[in-house]
Amino acid sequence: MEHKYFVEKIKEHYLRNEGFTFIEKDDIDLVVETGDKNLAVQVETGKSDIQASLTKLGTYKADLKYVVTTNRETEIKTKEMLKELLVPDKENIRVAFTKDFLKNPPTLSR
């Protein structure tokens, strides 16, 4: 339930402000598309396979890539895993706590 709640909160923000949103597009939790850019978001509660989430996100073609965590423990664990694992395009993956992400969400406009 926590996972779905935060996917919906992020979706609502982008629907109000910046374009089209797709839940579970190509196995990514949320994809936001504008005419120029796209954003891929994986919401991580710590209960699923974090490595699989990072790998899916790394292989997905997006201008901005985020893992948004629902608690601080998962945020720390995800950041550590991202440093250690061989993940495609890991230098472009950002990890953020949900409340921080929602306070200052990345913009897709120019």
C-alpha positions in Angstrom: 0.0 0.0 0.0 2.8 2.4 0.8 4.4 1.8 -2.6 1.1 2.5 -4.4 0.5 5.6 -2.3 3.8 7.2 -3.3 3.5 6.3 -6.9 0.2 8.0 -7.0 1.5 11.1 -5.1 4.3 11.5 -7.6 2.0 10.8 -10.5 -0.4 13.5 -9.3 2.3 16.1 -9.1 3.4 15.5 -12.7 -0.1 15.3 -14.1 -0.8 18.8 -12.6 2.5 20.3 -13.7 4.3 18.6 -16.6 2.9 16.0 -19.0 1.8 12.5 -19.3 2.3 9.8 -16.7 2.3 6.0 -17.1 2.2 3.5 -14.2 4.1 0.3 -14.8 5.4 1.2 -18.2 8.0 -1.3 -19.4 8.1 -2.6 -15.8 9.1 0.8 -14.4 6.9 2.0 -11.6 6.2 5.5 -13.1 7.3 7.1 -16.3 6.6 10.8 -17.0 6.9 12.1 -20.5 6.8 15.6 -22.0 7.6 16.5 -25.6 11.3 16.9 -24.8 12.2 14.7 -21.8 11.2 11.8 -19.8 11.6 10.7 -16.2 11.6 7.1 -14.9 10.9 6.5 -11.2 11.2 3.3 -9.2 9.6 3.5 -5.7 11.4 1.4 -3.2 10.0 0.3 0.1 12.9 -2.0 1.0 10.7 -5.1 0.7 11.4 -5.9 -2.9 14.6 -6.8 -4.8 16.5 -3.5 -4.8 19.2 -4.8 -7.1 16.5 -5.7 -9.7 14.9 -2.3 -9.4 18.3 -0.6 -10.0 19.0 -2.8 -13.0 15.6 -2.2 -14.6 16.1 1.6 -14.1 19.6 1.5 -15.4 18.6 -0.2 -18.6 15.6 2.0 -19.2 16.0 4.9 -21.7 15.2 8.0 -19.8 16.6 11.5 -19.4 16.2 11.4 -15.6 16.2 8.3 -13.5 15.2 8.1 -9.8 14.8 5.6 -7.1 12.5 7.1 -4.6 12.6 5.4 -1.2 9.8 5.4 1.4 12.1 5.3 4.4 15.6 6.5 5.3 16.9 3.0 5.9 16.0 2.0 2.4 17.5 5.2 1.1 20.9 4.5 2.7 20.8 0.8 1.6 19.9 1.7 -2.0 22.7 4.3 -2.2 25.2 1.8 -0.9 24.0 -0.9 -3.3 24.2 1.6 -6.2 27.9 2.3 -5.3 28.8 -1.4 -5.1 26.8 -3.1 -7.8 27.5 -3.2 -11.6 24.4 -1.4 -12.7 24.0 0.0 -16.2 24.1 3.8 -16.4 24.4 4.1 -12.6 26.0 7.5 -12.8 22.7 8.9 -14.0 20.5 7.2 -11.3 19.6 9.4 -8.4 18.3 8.1 -5.0 15.9 10.3 -3.0 13.7 9.9 0.1 10.0 10.4 -1.0 9.3 13.4 1.1 12.5 15.2 -0.2 11.6 14.2 -3.8 8.0 15.5 -3.4 9.2 18.8 -1.8 11.5 19.5 -4.8 10.7 17.2 -7.7 12.9 17.3 -10.8 11.5 19.4 -13.6 11.2 18.1 -17.2 10.7 21.5 -18.8 13.6 23.2 -20.4 
